[in-house]
Amino acid sequence: MEYEEYRSLYNRLNTVDDIRKLEEEGYDSRLVMTLFTQKTGRDVKKRFYVVKQNTARMLKEWRKGASMMSIARKWRFPPILTAMFIFQEDGAGKKEFWSYVQDPDRLRPDVAAELREVIANDPVYSPEGNEAQRQRGIWGETLLQNWLNEQGIGYRTEKDIRGEYEKTPDALLDEPMMFEGKKIYWIESKASFGDNTEFKFNSRKQLIPYTDIFGPGVVVYWVGKLDDLECPPDVYVQDISILEKKLDSITDE
Protein backbone atom coordinates (compact mmCIF):
# COMPACT_ATOMS: atom_id res chain seq x y z
CA MET A 1 0.00 0.00 0.00
CA GLU A 2 1.24 3.48 -0.82
CA TYR A 3 1.91 5.74 2.14
CA GLU A 4 -0.66 8.37 1.14
CA GLU A 5 -3.54 5.88 1.19
CA TYR A 6 -2.33 4.32 4.42
CA ARG A 7 -2.02 7.72 6.12
CA SER A 8 -5.54 8.67 5.04
CA LEU A 9 -6.98 5.44 6.46
CA TYR A 10 -4.97 5.70 9.66
CA ASN A 11 -5.98 9.30 10.31
CA ARG A 12 -9.67 8.52 9.77
CA LEU A 13 -9.74 5.65 12.27
CA ASN A 14 -10.59 7.29 15.58
CA THR A 15 -13.83 5.64 16.74
CA VAL A 16 -15.76 2.41 16.29
CA ASP A 17 -18.08 4.28 13.91
CA ASP A 18 -15.09 5.07 11.70
CA ILE A 19 -14.46 1.32 11.29
CA ARG A 20 -17.98 0.83 9.98
CA LYS A 21 -17.74 3.81 7.63
CA LEU A 22 -14.56 2.55 5.99
CA GLU A 23 -15.96 -0.96 5.67
CA GLU A 24 -19.02 0.53 3.96
CA GLU A 25 -16.66 2.29 1.54
CA GLY A 26 -15.33 -1.13 0.53
CA TYR A 27 -12.17 -1.41 2.59
CA ASP A 28 -11.31 -4.89 3.82
CA SER A 29 -12.68 -5.40 7.33
CA ARG A 30 -9.54 -7.20 8.53
CA LEU A 31 -7.34 -4.34 7.30
CA VAL A 32 -9.50 -1.67 8.91
CA MET A 33 -9.79 -3.52 12.22
CA THR A 34 -6.05 -4.20 12.31
CA LEU A 35 -5.15 -0.56 11.69
CA PHE A 36 -7.64 0.55 14.33
CA THR A 37 -6.18 -1.93 16.82
CA GLN A 38 -2.60 -0.81 16.15
CA LYS A 39 -3.51 2.87 16.39
CA THR A 40 -5.47 2.34 19.61
CA GLY A 41 -2.66 0.36 21.22
CA ARG A 42 -0.11 3.04 20.38
CA ASP A 43 -2.30 5.81 21.74
CA VAL A 44 -2.89 3.87 24.97
CA LYS A 45 0.83 3.32 25.40
CA LYS A 46 1.44 7.05 24.94
CA ARG A 47 -1.41 8.36 27.12
CA PHE A 48 -2.07 5.62 29.69
CA TYR A 49 -0.52 7.34 32.70
CA VAL A 50 -1.69 10.80 31.64
CA VAL A 51 -5.30 9.59 31.62
CA LYS A 52 -4.83 7.50 34.75
CA GLN A 53 -3.85 10.61 36.70
CA ASN A 54 -7.41 11.83 36.20
CA THR A 55 -9.23 8.80 37.58
CA ALA A 56 -10.50 10.68 40.64
CA ARG A 57 -12.18 13.18 38.32
CA MET A 58 -13.64 10.33 36.25
CA LEU A 59 -15.11 8.65 39.31
CA LYS A 60 -16.60 11.95 40.47
CA GLU A 61 -18.23 12.49 37.05
CA TRP A 62 -19.58 8.95 37.05
CA ARG A 63 -21.07 9.30 40.51
CA LYS A 64 -22.77 12.49 39.34
CA GLY A 65 -24.51 10.54 36.58
CA ALA A 66 -22.15 10.59 33.58
CA SER A 67 -21.99 7.21 31.87
CA MET A 68 -18.74 5.30 31.49
CA MET A 69 -19.11 5.55 27.72
CA SER A 70 -19.49 9.33 27.81
CA ILE A 71 -16.41 9.58 30.01
CA ALA A 72 -14.47 7.35 27.62
CA ARG A 73 -15.47 9.55 24.69
CA LYS A 74 -14.54 12.68 26.60
CA TRP A 75 -11.05 11.36 27.29
CA ARG A 76 -10.73 9.66 23.89
CA PHE A 77 -9.70 6.47 25.64
CA PRO A 78 -10.76 2.83 25.16
CA PRO A 79 -14.06 2.23 27.00
CA ILE A 80 -12.95 -0.85 28.92
CA LEU A 81 -9.75 0.78 30.14
CA THR A 82 -11.74 3.86 31.15
CA ALA A 83 -14.15 1.65 33.09
CA MET A 84 -11.20 -0.11 34.71
CA PHE A 85 -9.82 3.20 35.95
CA ILE A 86 -13.22 4.13 37.40
CA PHE A 87 -13.67 0.77 39.12
CA GLN A 88 -10.16 0.86 40.55
CA GLU A 89 -10.62 4.40 41.82
CA ASP A 90 -13.82 3.15 43.48
CA GLY A 91 -11.86 0.44 45.30
CA ALA A 92 -11.99 -2.59 43.01
CA GLY A 93 -8.82 -4.54 42.23
CA LYS A 94 -7.71 -5.20 38.67
CA LYS A 95 -8.56 -8.92 38.85
CA GLU A 96 -11.93 -8.09 40.36
CA PHE A 97 -12.68 -5.67 37.53
CA TRP A 98 -11.83 -8.21 34.83
CA SER A 99 -14.03 -10.77 36.57
CA TYR A 100 -16.91 -8.29 36.14
CA VAL A 101 -16.05 -7.95 32.46
CA GLN A 102 -16.39 -11.72 32.14
CA ASP A 103 -19.65 -11.74 34.12
CA PRO A 104 -21.37 -8.33 34.42
CA ASP A 105 -24.37 -9.96 36.13
CA ARG A 106 -22.32 -9.96 39.33
CA LEU A 107 -22.91 -6.22 39.49
CA ARG A 108 -26.11 -4.40 40.32
CA PRO A 109 -28.33 -4.09 37.19
CA ASP A 110 -27.63 -0.45 36.30
CA VAL A 111 -23.85 -0.83 36.56
CA ALA A 112 -23.99 -4.17 34.71
CA ALA A 113 -25.85 -2.48 31.86
CA GLU A 114 -23.19 0.22 31.65
CA LEU A 115 -20.39 -2.32 31.63
CA ARG A 116 -22.11 -4.29 28.84
CA GLU A 117 -22.31 -1.07 26.82
CA VAL A 118 -18.60 -0.50 27.41
CA ILE A 119 -17.76 -4.05 26.33
CA ALA A 120 -19.89 -3.78 23.19
CA ASN A 121 -18.12 -0.58 22.14
CA ASP A 122 -14.54 -1.71 22.69
CA PRO A 123 -13.37 -3.91 19.81
CA VAL A 124 -9.76 -3.89 21.04
CA TYR A 125 -9.73 -4.57 24.80
CA SER A 126 -12.99 -6.50 25.18
CA PRO A 127 -12.90 -10.31 25.49
CA GLU A 128 -14.19 -10.50 21.92
CA GLY A 129 -11.49 -8.10 20.77
CA ASN A 130 -8.76 -10.12 22.45
CA GLU A 131 -10.10 -13.30 20.88
CA ALA A 132 -10.27 -11.67 17.45
CA GLN A 133 -6.60 -10.68 17.72
CA ARG A 134 -5.69 -14.21 18.79
CA GLN A 135 -7.62 -15.65 15.85
CA ARG A 136 -5.85 -13.30 13.43
CA GLY A 137 -2.55 -14.65 14.69
CA ILE A 138 -3.72 -18.24 14.16
CA TRP A 139 -5.02 -17.32 10.70
CA GLY A 140 -1.62 -15.94 9.68
CA GLU A 141 0.35 -18.89 11.04
CA THR A 142 -2.03 -21.31 9.31
CA LEU A 143 -1.55 -19.53 5.98
CA LEU A 144 2.22 -19.80 6.38
CA GLN A 145 2.20 -23.46 7.36
CA ASN A 146 -0.19 -24.44 4.57
CA TRP A 147 1.99 -22.60 2.04
CA LEU A 148 5.09 -24.44 3.21
CA ASN A 149 3.32 -27.80 3.46
CA GLU A 150 1.94 -27.52 -0.07
CA GLN A 151 5.50 -27.09 -1.35
CA GLY A 152 6.79 -30.00 0.71
CA ILE A 153 9.16 -27.74 2.62
CA GLY A 154 10.39 -29.00 5.98
CA TYR A 155 10.36 -26.62 8.91
CA ARG A 156 10.07 -26.41 12.66
CA THR A 157 7.58 -24.13 14.39
CA GLU A 158 8.19 -21.81 17.31
CA LYS A 159 6.62 -24.45 19.56
CA ASP A 160 8.98 -27.14 18.20
CA ILE A 161 12.14 -25.21 19.00
CA ARG A 162 11.10 -23.16 22.03
CA GLY A 163 13.93 -23.16 24.56
CA GLU A 164 16.64 -24.06 22.08
CA TYR A 165 17.37 -20.46 21.10
CA GLU A 166 16.98 -17.05 22.70
CA LYS A 167 14.58 -16.01 19.91
CA THR A 168 12.49 -18.34 17.76
CA PRO A 169 10.73 -17.54 14.44
CA ASP A 170 7.37 -18.98 13.45
CA ALA A 171 9.01 -21.26 10.87
CA LEU A 172 12.67 -22.27 10.97
CA LEU A 173 13.41 -24.04 7.70
CA ASP A 174 15.03 -27.46 7.94
CA GLU A 175 17.49 -26.30 5.29
CA PRO A 176 18.05 -22.91 3.67
CA MET A 177 15.96 -22.12 0.59
CA MET A 178 16.08 -19.56 -2.19
CA PHE A 179 13.36 -16.92 -2.30
CA GLU A 180 13.37 -14.32 -5.06
CA GLY A 181 17.09 -14.85 -5.52
CA LYS A 182 17.95 -14.64 -1.83
CA LYS A 183 18.95 -17.41 0.57
CA ILE A 184 16.67 -17.55 3.60
CA TYR A 185 16.60 -19.64 6.77
CA TRP A 186 13.40 -18.57 8.51
CA ILE A 187 9.96 -17.02 7.99
CA GLU A 188 8.04 -14.94 10.53
CA SER A 189 4.25 -14.56 10.38
CA LYS A 190 2.67 -11.25 11.37
CA ALA A 191 -1.11 -10.84 11.38
CA SER A 192 -0.66 -7.09 11.52
CA PHE A 193 -0.12 -4.22 9.07
CA GLY A 194 3.51 -3.51 8.33
CA ASP A 195 3.79 0.26 8.69
CA ASN A 196 6.98 2.00 9.76
CA THR A 197 6.22 1.89 13.48
CA GLU A 198 5.25 -1.79 13.48
CA PHE A 199 8.17 -2.84 11.29
CA LYS A 200 10.78 -0.94 13.31
CA PHE A 201 9.45 -2.47 16.54
CA ASN A 202 9.40 -6.00 15.07
CA SER A 203 12.87 -5.52 13.60
CA ARG A 204 14.40 -4.45 16.90
CA LYS A 205 12.64 -7.07 19.05
CA GLN A 206 12.66 -10.09 16.72
CA LEU A 207 13.78 -9.83 13.12
CA ILE A 208 17.32 -8.49 13.57
CA PRO A 209 17.98 -10.99 16.41
CA TYR A 210 16.78 -13.77 14.07
CA THR A 211 19.36 -12.74 11.47
CA ASP A 212 22.07 -12.76 14.14
CA ILE A 213 21.13 -16.30 15.22
CA PHE A 214 20.00 -17.99 12.00
CA GLY A 215 20.84 -15.79 9.02
CA PRO A 216 18.58 -14.04 6.47
CA GLY A 217 14.83 -14.52 6.53
CA VAL A 218 11.39 -13.26 5.51
CA VAL A 219 8.66 -11.55 7.54
CA VAL A 220 5.13 -11.73 6.13
CA TYR A 221 2.58 -9.05 7.04
CA TRP A 222 -0.61 -10.86 6.07
CA VAL A 223 -2.90 -7.86 6.45
CA GLY A 224 -0.70 -5.64 4.28
CA LYS A 225 2.38 -3.45 4.36
CA LEU A 226 3.75 -0.15 3.14
CA ASP A 227 5.49 -0.33 -0.22
CA ASP A 228 8.59 1.61 0.83
CA LEU A 229 9.71 0.07 4.11
CA GLU A 230 13.42 0.43 4.81
CA CYS A 231 14.67 -3.06 5.65
CA PRO A 232 17.65 -3.90 7.81
CA PRO A 233 20.23 -6.22 6.23
CA ASP A 234 19.04 -9.79 5.60
CA VAL A 235 15.38 -9.09 6.42
CA TYR A 236 12.97 -9.35 3.48
CA VAL A 237 9.35 -8.19 3.74
CA GLN A 238 6.33 -9.75 2.03
CA ASP A 239 2.55 -9.49 2.22
CA ILE A 240 -0.19 -12.03 1.43
CA SER A 241 0.93 -12.10 -2.21
CA ILE A 242 3.68 -14.48 -1.05
CA LEU A 243 1.06 -17.23 -1.42
CA GLU A 244 1.44 -16.85 -5.18
CA LYS A 245 5.21 -17.39 -4.97
CA LYS A 246 7.45 -20.39 -4.32
CA LEU A 247 10.63 -21.29 -2.48
CA ASP A 248 13.41 -22.96 -4.45
CA SER A 249 16.02 -25.46 -3.39
CA ILE A 250 19.64 -24.37 -3.34
CA THR A 251 21.43 -26.24 -6.09
CA ASP A 252 24.83 -24.60 -5.79
CA GLU A 253 26.25 -23.50 -2.45
C-alpha positions in Angstrom: 0.0 0.0 0.0 1.2 3.5 -0.8 1.9 5.7 2.1 -0.7 8.4 1.1 -3.5 5.9 1.2 -2.3 4.3 4.4 -2.0 7.7 6.1 -5.5 8.7 5.0 -7.0 5.4 6.5 -5.0 5.7 9.7 -6.0 9.3 10.3 -9.7 8.5 9.8 -9.7 5.6 12.3 -10.6 7.3 15.6 -13.8 5.6 16.7 -15.8 2.4 16.3 -18.1 4.3 13.9 -15.1 5.1 11.7 -14.5 1.3 11.3 -18.0 0.8 10.0 -17.7 3.8 7.6 -14.6 2.6 6.0 -16.0 -1.0 5.7 -19.0 0.5 4.0 -16.7 2.3 1.5 -15.3 -1.1 0.5 -12.2 -1.4 2.6 -11.3 -4.9 3.8 -12.7 -5.4 7.3 -9.5 -7.2 8.5 -7.3 -4.3 7.3 -9.5 -1.7 8.9 -9.8 -3.5 12.2 -6.1 -4.2 12.3 -5.2 -0.6 11.7 -7.6 0.6 14.3 -6.2 -1.9 16.8 -2.6 -0.8 16.1 -3.5 2.9 16.4 -5.5 2.3 19.6 -2.7 0.4 21.2 -0.1 3.0 20.4 -2.3 5.8 21.7 -2.9 3.9 25.0 0.8 3.3 25.4 1.4 7.0 24.9 -1.4 8.4 27.1 -2.1 5.6 29.7 -0.5 7.3 32.7 -1.7 10.8 31.6 -5.3 9.6 31.6 -4.8 7.5 34.7 -3.9 10.6 36.7 -7.4 11.8 36.2 -9.2 8.8 37.6 -10.5 10.7 40.6 -12.2 13.2 38.3 -13.6 10.3 36.3 -15.1 8.7 39.3 -16.6 12.0 40.5 -18.2 12.5 37.0 -19.6 8.9 37.0 -21.1 9.3 40.5 -22.8 12.5 39.3 -24.5 10.5 36.6 -22.2 10.6 33.6 -22.0 7.2 31.9 -18.7 5.3 31.5 -19.1 5.5 27.7 -19.5 9.3 27.8 -16.4 9.6 30.0 -14.5 7.3 27.6 -15.5 9.5 24.7 -14.5 12.7 26.6 -11.1 11.4 27.3 -10.7 9.7 23.9 -9.7 6.5 25.6 -10.8 2.8 25.2 -14.1 2.2 27.0 -13.0 -0.9 28.9 -9.7 0.8 30.1 -11.7 3.9 31.1 -14.1 1.7 33.1 -11.2 -0.1 34.7 -9.8 3.2 35.9 -13.2 4.1 37.4 -13.7 0.8 39.1 -10.2 0.9 40.5 -10.6 4.4 41.8 -13.8 3.1 43.5 -11.9 0.4 45.3 -12.0 -2.6 43.0 -8.8 -4.5 42.2 -7.7 -5.2 38.7 -8.6 -8.9 38.8 -11.9 -8.1 40.4 -12.7 -5.7 37.5 -11.8 -8.2 34.8 -14.0 -10.8 36.6 -16.9 -8.3 36.1 -16.0 -8.0 32.5 -16.4 -11.7 32.1 -19.7 -11.7 34.1 -21.4 -8.3 34.4 -24.4 -10.0 36.1 -22.3 -10.0 39.3 -22.9 -6.2 39.5 -26.1 -4.4 40.3 -28.3 -4.1 37.2 -27.6 -0.5 36.3 -23.9 -0.8 36.6 -24.0 -4.2 34.7 -25.8 -2.5 31.9 -23.2 0.2 31.7 -20.4 -2.3 31.6 -22.1 -4.3 28.8 -22.3 -1.1 26.8 -18.6 -0.5 27.4 -17.8 -4.1 26.3 -19.9 -3.8 23.2 -18.1 -0.6 22.1 -14.5 -1.7 22.7 -13.4 -3.9 19.8 -9.8 -3.9 21.0 -9.7 -4.6 24.8 -13.0 -6.5 25.2 -12.9 -10.3 25.5 -14.2 -10.5 21.9 -11.5 -8.1 20.8 -8.8 -10.1 22.5 -10.1 -13.3 20.9 -10.3 -11.7 17.5 -6.6 -10.7 17.7 -5.7 -14.2 18.8 -7.6 -15.7 15.9 -5.9 -13.3 13.4 -2.6 -14.6 14.7 -3.7 -18.2 14.2 -5.0 -17.3 10.7 -1.6 -15.9 9.7 0.4 -18.9 11.0 -2.0 -21.3 9.3 -1.6 -19.5 6.0 2.2 -19.8 6.4 2.2 -23.5 7.4 -0.2 -24.4 4.6 2.0 -22.6 2.0 5.1 -24.4 3.2 3.3 -27.8 3.5 1.9 -27.5 -0.1 5.5 -27.1 -1.4 6.8 -30.0 0.7 9.2 -27.7 2.6 10.4 -29.0 6.0 10.4 -26.6 8.9 10.1 -26.4 12.7 7.6 -24.1 14.4 8.2 -21.8 17.3 6.6 -24.4 19.6 9.0 -27.1 18.2 12.1 -25.2 19.0 11.1 -23.2 22.0 13.9 -23.2 24.6 16.6 -24.1 22.1 17.4 -20.5 21.1 17.0 -17.1 22.7 14.6 -16.0 19.9 12.5 -18.3 17.8 10.7 -17.5 14.4 7.4 -19.0 13.4 9.0 -21.3 10.9 12.7 -22.3 11.0 13.4 -24.0 7.7 15.0 -27.5 7.9 17.5 -26.3 5.3 18.1 -22.9 3.7 16.0 -22.1 0.6 16.1 -19.6 -2.2 13.4 -16.9 -2.3 13.4 -14.3 -5.1 17.1 -14.8 -5.5 18.0 -14.6 -1.8 18.9 -17.4 0.6 16.7 -17.6 3.6 16.6 -19.6 6.8 13.4 -18.6 8.5 10.0 -17.0 8.0 8.0 -14.9 10.5 4.2 -14.6 10.4 2.7 -11.3 11.4 -1.1 -10.8 11.4 -0.7 -7.1 11.5 -0.1 -4.2 9.1 3.5 -3.5 8.3 3.8 0.3 8.7 7.0 2.0 9.8 6.2 1.9 13.5 5.3 -1.8 13.5 8.2 -2.8 11.3 10.8 -0.9 13.3 9.5 -2.5 16.5 9.4 -6.0 15.1 12.9 -5.5 13.6 14.4 -4.5 16.9 12.6 -7.1 19.1 12.7 -10.1 16.7 13.8 -9.8 13.1 17.3 -8.5 13.6 18.0 -11.0 16.4 16.8 -13.8 14.1 19.4 -12.7 11.5 22.1 -12.8 14.1 21.1 -16.3 15.2 20.0 -18.0 12.0 20.8 -15.8 9.0 18.6 -14.0 6.5 14.8 -14.5 6.5 11.4 -13.3 5.5 8.7 -11.6 7.5 5.1 -11.7 6.1 2.6 -9.1 7.0 -0.6 -10.9 6.1 -2.9 -7.9 6.5 -0.7 -5.6 4.3 2.4 -3.5 4.4 3.8 -0.2 3.1 5.5 -0.3 -0.2 8.6 1.6 0.8 9.7 0.1 4.1 13.4 0.4 4.8 14.7 -3.1 5.7 17.7 -3.9 7.8 20.2 -6.2 6.2 19.0 -9.8 5.6 15.4 -9.1 6.4 13.0 -9.3 3.5 9.4 -8.2 3.7 6.3 -9.7 2.0 2.6 -9.5 2.2 -0.2 -12.0 1.4 0.9 -12.1 -2.2 3.7 -14.5 -1.0 1.1 -17.2 -1.4 1.4 -16.8 -5.2 5.2 -17.4 -5.0 7.5 -20.4 -4.3 10.6 -21.3 -2.5 13.4 -23.0 -4.5 16.0 -25.5 -3.4 19.6 -24.4 -3.3 21.4 -26.2 -6.1 24.8 -24.6 -5.8 26.3 -23.5 -2.5 
